Amino acid sequence: MVEWITNVISSLGYLGIGVLMTIEGFFPPLPSELILSLAGFSVTQGKLSSLLWVVVAGTIGSVIGVLPWYYISKLVGEQRLREWIDKHGKWLRLSGKDIDRMNHWFGKYGRRAVLFGRLVPTIRTYISIPAGIEAMPLLHFLLYSVVGISLWVGLLAYAGYVLGQNYQLVKKFLSFIVLVIIAAIVIVYGSRFIMHRMRKQAGKSRR
């Protein structure tokens, strides 16, 4: 797979990155970690001229790739989609439990789950499903997706640029960053919840 991805990027340049990320957006078994780290490494080799254009191409491709899941979920609904996933989801490494996990994220964080979800490897592609099921407005879906995806793409492309062909280091680097992001989300929303409870208790004590 490494050789095939490298050949696509070498042959098609930024267009190849966009095409690969479009496929990855719909079919996660093609890993974005590998595509973008190789693209970042190609910049250090001089095969591509700009890390910025790697990020732009990867972001555009990925946004296009996540749109089908949004529209499919919006059109067919949760029940029919879940039935299809139970039969065929193994080809996409997707199960009913994954749907439950993503629904939990969406229920907990609302529309912001689309932004946060784009930064978490096990959730980033299929967070489009609850967004579609809940009929999230397309403009909001695109806005949150672009922000989250561009951060993800930039992180991976930069990791490839700095760490080169050391893919195991890229994975370790990525795992650490994801943990930091999740910890930040928990701290921010945990503190908001605590403050909300404290204000509520203070309001009751004044009565």
N, C-alpha and C positions, 0 to 999 in steps of 0.2 A: 504493500500500500504506500509506503514511503516513496518508493521509486515512481509509482504512478502519479502521486500528488506532485512530486518534484517536476516530473515531465510536463504535467498540465500547466503548472505555474511558469516553467521555462518557456513553453510553447505559446501560451496565451497571455502571459503577464498578468496585469490587474484584472482583465476580463476573466482569466482562468480562476483567480481568487474569488471573484464574484460568483461565478458558476458553481464552484465547489461549495461555497458557503450557502448558496441557495439550496443545493442538494442536502447539505448538512442540516439546514433549518427544518426540512421536512423529514429527513431520514437520518436520525442521530448516530446510528452505527458508523457513519463517516465522521470522525472526530474533528471538531473545530480546533482542539488543542494542537493536533498535528498539522492541520492546514496552515494555521496562522503562525505557528512557531517556525515552520519551514519558509513561509513567506517573509517573516522577519529576518531569518537567516539569509535569505536570498538577497536582501538589501545589503547586508555586510559583505556579500560576495560580489556585489556590483551587478547582479543579474536584474535587479529592480532598482530604480533610482531613488525612491522616496518611501519612507515608512508611513508618512501621512497618507499617501495614496493607497497603501496597503490597508490602512484602517478604513478609509472611505469605501474602497471596493468591497472589503469584507463586511462592513456594516450594511451597505446597500443590498448585497447578495443575501445576507442573513435575514434582513427585514422582509425581502421578497419570499424567502423560504418559509417564514413562520406564518404568513398570511393564509395559506391553504387550511391549516388546522383551525384558525379562527373562523373562517367561513364555513368549513365542514361542520364544526361544532354548533355554530349559530343556526345552520340550516336543518340539521338532522336531530338535534337535541341530545340530551345526556343519555336517555334510555337506549335509543337505537345505536348511539355511538359506543356505549358500554357493551352492548350485545356483539357488535362487530369486533371490538377489541378483545373480548373473551375468546372469539374464534380465531382471529388473525393477528392479534397484538404481538405474538412472539417474534414475528418478523421485524417488528419495530422496537423490540425490547420494551414493550408497554403492556401493562396489566391493569385490572380494575383497582388494585391497591395504589397504583400511580395516580389514577384519576382521583381517588380519595385524598391522597396527599396534596395534590394540586388544588382541589376544592377547599381543603383545610387552609392552605396558604391564602387563597383568594378570599375566603370567608374571614380570615384573621386580619389581613392587611388591605383588603379592598383592591382598588385599581392599582395601588402602589405595588401590589404583588407582582404585576407584570414587569415592573422595573427591577425589583429585587430578584425575581425569579430568573431573569436573564443572566444573573451573575452566579447562579448555582448550577453546576454541571448536571445533576440528576433531574432538574426541574426546568431548565432554561428553554427547551424546545416546547414542551407540552403545557407550559403555563398558558399558552394560547387557547387551550381547550376550555377551561372555566371562563376565560374572558369571552369566548364565543357563546358559550352556553348562557351566560348572564347578559348577553347582548350589550357588552361594553361598547360605547360609542367608538366608531372606527378611528376618529381623530385622536381620542385619548389613548386608544390602544397603540396607535402608531407613535405618538409622542413618547409614551413610557417605554415602548420597545426600542425606539431609536436611541434614547439615552442609555438604557441598560445594555443594549447590544454594543454600542460604540465603546462603552467602558470595558466590556468583556473582550472585544476585538483588539482594542488598544493594549490592554494588559497582556494578552497572548502574543501579539505581534512584537511588543517591546521585549517580552521574555525571550522570544526567539532571536531577536536582534542582539540581545546582551549575552545570552547563554549559548547561542549557536546550535550545534548539532547534539548537545547534551540533553536529549529529550527527557531523561530521568530527572535531571535538575529542573527542567521546565515543569514537570508534574509536581515536584516537591514545592517549587516556587508557587505554583498555582494553588496547591492544597493549602498552603499557609495563608495566601491572600484571601481565599474563600472563607477560611475560618475567621479571619479578621473581619470580613464583611458581615458574616452571620452574627458574630459577637457584637458588632456595632449596631446591627438591626435590633438584636435582643435588648441591648442596653438602652437604646433610644426609646423603643416602644415600651420597655419595662418601666423606665423612668416616667414616661407619660402616663402609664396606667397607675403607678403609685401616686403621682401628683393628682390625678383625677380622683382617686379614692380619698386622698387626704383632704381635698377641697370639699368632696361630698360629705365626709365626716364632720368637717368644720362647719359646713352649712347646717347640718342636723343639730350640732351642739348649740348653735345660736338661737334655735327655735325654742 
